Amino acid sequence: MKLGFDIDDTLINLREHAFHLYNRKLNQNVGLDVFHGLKTLEIHEAFGLTKEEGGRMWRDSMEEVYFTDCPPFPYAVEVLRELEEQGHEIYYITARPKEHGERTKQWMKDNGFPVRDDRFYYGMKDEEKLQIIGQLGLDYYFDDKPRVLETLMDQQLKVYAKSNSYNQHLHIPRITCWSELKGILEG
Ligand SMILES: [Mg+2]
């Protein structure tokens, strides 16, 4: 089968990684309970930052957020490797900016994800994911972002939300932990 995955907050715990980083950089100690209660994908509100300040903070932190030690979600690496060994095709489709694309691909390899160069897509806008996903003829696609998931819900492929505090309002199949993935594929 052809399986497509978003990266940030789908396969790796990027927001929480950024949350810890913001606490350090801003010399604050905002608790994880606040993090888990956030209804927005953006995390700046938890630190009392305006949208503009939050945008600047994100841009200034991007390098560190992306390329340090962000942990993959539990079982993500193991399960994807196993599926790849079984002959499934694993595709990555991330909206990370073009200039970070190749380093992101290498980072994913370094962190144990099974990555083939011709199955790694980056630098597109949210709405362009729809096109790429359509062209690839995926059987399954996994993402966390409401705006992306909403554009895909009417498509042929099976779309799953990686469950998170900001996508609970979507009526869509969801995956909470990657240990569930094989069960999902077996139907
Ligand atoms: Mg994402």
Residues whose N, C-alpha, C, O or C-beta is under 5 A from the ligand:
A	BS01	MG	D6 I7 D8 D9 T10 D144 K145
